Amino acid sequence: MRLAPKLFANSVLYDYVICPLISVIYCQTTYNTKPGIIILLGALFAIPQIVIEYLAERKTKLIKYKNGWTWVHSYLGIVAVKLAMRAFIEIIRPKFKQAGIRSQIT
């Protein structure tokens, strides 16, 4: 169910609450982790999101794939975004340490 469908073309709840929350938990979980485990956890953290999307596409009219897009494309996209976000954190972390800014994550 979309909140305010006349105002927003996407799912506000998913795009602004659920997805960012899962992403923050993923980044905190993988903070001091080796690269192979980061990739594995990225794939695992994407599973709940893709299961919800798959069920919404199959059982409701909330999602309609176009131009040959499938749940596999969505899954790979979600994993890629999580890994890109994690890579960005690794790039900026030394800059924060160099500037003397302490991280809130232990």
Backbone bond lengths (Angstrom), bond angles and torsions (degrees), N, CA, C in turn:
res aa  C-N    CA-C-N  psi(-1)  N-CA   C-N-CA  omega(-1)  CA-C   N-CA-C  phi
1 M - - - 1.439 - - 1.522 108.99 -
2 R 1.305 116.77 125.97 1.460 121.88 178.88 1.515 109.86 -88.11
3 L 1.320 115.90 136.02 1.451 121.06 174.23 1.521 108.77 -82.02
4 A 1.308 118.09 131.56 1.463 124.27 178.58 1.527 111.59 50.85
5 P 1.343 118.50 61.90 1.464 120.56 -175.82 1.528 114.23 -61.10
6 K 1.327 117.50 -23.10 1.460 119.34 178.09 1.533 111.89 -76.27
7 L 1.330 116.55 -22.55 1.457 121.09 -179.66 1.523 113.33 -94.14
8 F 1.338 116.40 -34.01 1.457 120.70 -174.05 1.524 110.19 -123.49
9 A 1.345 116.05 135.44 1.466 120.95 178.95 1.529 111.41 -86.24
10 N 1.322 117.34 -8.12 1.461 120.74 -179.06 1.531 110.17 -124.20
11 S 1.312 115.28 179.62 1.457 120.38 179.24 1.524 109.87 -83.93
12 V 1.309 116.78 108.31 1.461 121.94 -178.64 1.526 110.51 -62.74
13 L 1.311 116.79 -43.95 1.459 121.12 -178.64 1.530 111.06 -59.49
14 Y 1.335 117.26 -46.81 1.465 120.34 -179.50 1.523 110.87 -69.80
15 D 1.333 116.98 -50.20 1.460 120.94 -172.72 1.522 114.26 -69.69
16 Y 1.321 117.82 -29.85 1.457 119.91 -174.74 1.525 114.94 -112.84
17 V 1.339 117.85 -7.03 1.466 119.84 179.07 1.526 111.13 -125.91
18 I 1.324 117.47 -63.19 1.465 121.06 -171.57 1.526 112.25 -65.65
19 C 1.325 117.49 -53.16 1.466 120.60 -177.78 1.532 112.39 -61.96
20 P 1.341 119.65 -48.02 1.467 118.61 177.58 1.529 113.19 -62.53
21 L 1.326 117.38 -36.41 1.460 120.30 179.43 1.531 110.89 -64.50
22 I 1.323 116.57 -46.07 1.469 120.20 177.55 1.528 109.91 -61.99
23 S 1.321 117.34 -38.86 1.461 120.97 -179.65 1.525 112.46 -66.40
24 V 1.319 117.08 -40.15 1.470 120.29 177.37 1.524 110.40 -65.12
25 I 1.320 116.79 -43.81 1.472 120.32 178.28 1.527 109.89 -61.34
26 Y 1.331 116.79 -41.77 1.479 120.95 178.19 1.528 110.52 -60.60
27 C 1.325 116.72 -48.05 1.471 119.63 -178.43 1.529 111.98 -64.25
28 Q 1.321 117.29 -38.67 1.463 119.59 178.12 1.526 111.38 -69.74
29 T 1.324 116.82 -36.43 1.460 120.95 179.43 1.521 111.40 -66.18
30 T 1.322 116.97 -34.74 1.464 120.94 -175.30 1.523 113.00 -99.84
31 Y 1.309 118.52 15.01 1.465 121.88 -172.99 1.528 113.04 -56.55
32 N 1.295 119.14 -48.89 1.468 122.59 -178.96 1.522 110.56 -114.54
33 T 1.315 116.88 51.65 1.458 122.17 -173.35 1.521 110.46 -119.19
34 K 1.324 116.08 151.95 1.460 121.81 178.01 1.530 110.47 -71.15
35 P 1.348 117.32 153.56 1.466 121.24 -175.76 1.534 115.27 -55.05
36 G 1.318 118.57 -40.87 1.465 120.42 179.83 1.520 112.46 -62.45
37 I 1.313 116.17 -40.32 1.466 121.03 178.61 1.523 110.31 -70.20
38 I 1.331 117.37 -35.27 1.467 121.25 177.36 1.525 109.94 -60.01
39 I 1.338 116.94 -43.90 1.467 121.18 178.86 1.518 110.79 -65.15
40 L 1.335 116.80 -45.47 1.464 121.04 178.89 1.531 111.26 -60.28
41 L 1.320 116.81 -45.57 1.462 120.18 179.71 1.527 111.59 -67.12
42 G 1.323 117.52 -33.16 1.461 120.43 175.18 1.520 110.88 -60.73
43 A 1.334 115.77 -42.88 1.469 120.17 177.86 1.528 110.98 -66.99
44 L 1.325 117.21 -39.14 1.466 120.39 -179.70 1.532 112.17 -71.09
45 F 1.329 117.52 -40.33 1.464 120.38 -179.98 1.524 111.94 -67.11
46 A 1.321 118.08 -22.54 1.468 121.34 179.54 1.529 111.95 -79.35
47 I 1.325 117.74 -19.56 1.467 120.87 -175.96 1.532 112.60 -60.28
48 P 1.337 120.98 -49.15 1.478 118.71 179.68 1.528 112.29 -59.54
49 Q 1.324 116.88 -39.02 1.457 119.99 179.98 1.528 110.97 -64.57
50 I 1.317 117.31 -42.07 1.456 120.14 -177.08 1.526 111.02 -74.51
51 V 1.314 118.07 -31.36 1.470 120.56 176.25 1.533 109.50 -64.14
52 I 1.322 116.40 -44.48 1.469 119.94 177.90 1.528 110.11 -62.17
53 E 1.324 116.78 -44.05 1.462 120.06 179.48 1.527 111.20 -63.74
54 Y 1.320 116.88 -43.28 1.467 121.26 -179.87 1.534 111.01 -61.21
55 L 1.334 116.04 -46.38 1.463 119.74 179.70 1.526 111.13 -65.69
56 A 1.321 116.88 -39.45 1.465 120.07 178.36 1.525 110.84 -64.42
57 E 1.315 117.10 -36.55 1.463 120.71 179.48 1.519 111.33 -71.25
58 R 1.321 117.00 -40.39 1.466 121.48 -176.97 1.532 113.35 -78.20
59 K 1.323 117.69 -40.31 1.461 121.58 -170.73 1.522 114.81 -99.94
60 T 1.330 117.31 -15.38 1.465 119.88 -177.64 1.526 109.34 -131.92
61 K 1.303 115.63 -179.12 1.463 120.89 175.85 1.535 110.39 -105.27
62 L 1.328 116.41 21.73 1.455 120.24 -178.17 1.527 112.51 -72.52
63 I 1.325 117.00 -32.67 1.455 121.55 -176.61 1.524 108.65 -127.06
64 K 1.320 115.01 134.03 1.458 120.25 174.75 1.522 107.05 -135.25
65 Y 1.326 116.55 114.60 1.456 121.38 -179.87 1.518 110.10 -74.61
66 K 1.335 116.05 145.95 1.459 121.67 179.23 1.521 110.33 -126.42
67 N 1.320 115.27 157.35 1.477 123.02 172.78 1.524 113.71 53.87
68 G 1.323 117.82 41.57 1.458 121.33 176.44 1.516 115.35 79.63
69 W 1.308 117.29 4.81 1.468 121.21 179.19 1.518 109.13 -67.77
70 T 1.331 117.82 140.72 1.460 122.51 178.32 1.526 109.30 -132.82
71 W 1.322 114.80 177.10 1.462 119.64 178.29 1.526 110.74 -63.47
72 V 1.343 117.96 -27.00 1.473 121.44 179.00 1.531 109.50 -64.48
73 H 1.328 116.86 -42.28 1.463 120.28 177.32 1.525 110.55 -61.69
74 S 1.314 116.43 -42.87 1.462 120.63 178.66 1.523 110.64 -62.76
75 Y 1.337 117.06 -43.62 1.463 121.47 -179.93 1.530 110.75 -60.28
76 L 1.321 116.34 -48.43 1.463 120.26 -179.83 1.528 110.99 -63.28
77 G 1.331 116.68 -36.75 1.457 120.54 177.05 1.511 112.52 -65.35
78 I 1.318 116.79 -42.67 1.472 121.11 179.08 1.525 110.24 -63.26
79 V 1.340 116.54 -44.73 1.466 120.39 179.05 1.530 110.07 -63.10
80 A 1.325 117.03 -43.88 1.468 121.00 -179.63 1.528 111.31 -61.29
81 V 1.324 117.33 -41.41 1.467 120.31 179.35 1.524 110.57 -66.03
82 K 1.326 117.79 -41.47 1.469 120.27 178.53 1.527 110.73 -62.31
83 L 1.335 116.95 -43.60 1.463 120.50 -179.80 1.528 111.30 -68.11
84 A 1.330 117.46 -38.38 1.466 120.43 177.91 1.533 110.66 -64.96
85 M 1.324 115.85 -40.71 1.458 120.50 178.71 1.534 109.92 -63.58
86 R 1.311 115.79 -42.11 1.476 120.65 179.85 1.525 110.80 -66.65
87 A 1.341 117.07 -38.53 1.466 120.95 176.42 1.524 110.81 -63.91
88 F 1.318 116.95 -40.40 1.463 121.29 177.57 1.528 110.43 -60.30
89 I 1.315 116.83 -41.78 1.467 120.50 178.05 1.524 110.23 -61.49
90 E 1.326 117.26 -41.36 1.466 120.83 179.33 1.526 111.35 -66.00
91 I 1.329 116.93 -31.08 1.465 120.69 178.91 1.527 110.85 -72.55
92 I 1.324 117.38 -42.27 1.470 119.03 -175.44 1.529 113.64 -86.81
93 R 1.323 117.95 -17.86 1.475 119.93 -178.09 1.529 112.30 -56.50
94 P 1.341 120.05 -48.08 1.478 119.06 179.27 1.529 113.00 -61.10
95 K 1.309 117.09 -32.67 1.467 120.63 179.44 1.526 110.73 -66.64
96 F 1.327 116.79 -37.76 1.459 120.65 176.86 1.526 110.34 -68.07
97 K 1.321 116.66 -42.01 1.470 119.51 178.32 1.518 110.53 -63.65
98 Q 1.332 116.28 -40.77 1.457 121.47 179.50 1.529 111.40 -63.85
99 A 1.320 116.45 -34.39 1.461 120.99 179.89 1.528 111.96 -83.06
100 G 1.327 116.95 -5.11 1.461 120.44 178.58 1.517 113.88 82.84
101 I 1.328 117.53 17.67 1.450 121.35 179.17 1.518 108.10 -90.53
102 R 1.333 116.42 121.91 1.455 121.03 -179.18 1.505 110.48 -81.92
103 S 1.306 115.90 143.81 1.460 121.17 176.60 1.516 109.18 -83.14
104 Q 1.318 116.08 147.67 1.455 121.66 176.99 1.523 111.01 -82.20
105 I 1.320 116.88 -11.59 1.456 121.54 -179.10 1.517 108.54 -91.20
106 T 1.314 116.72 130.18 1.465 119.97 -179.63 1.491 111.59 -88.95
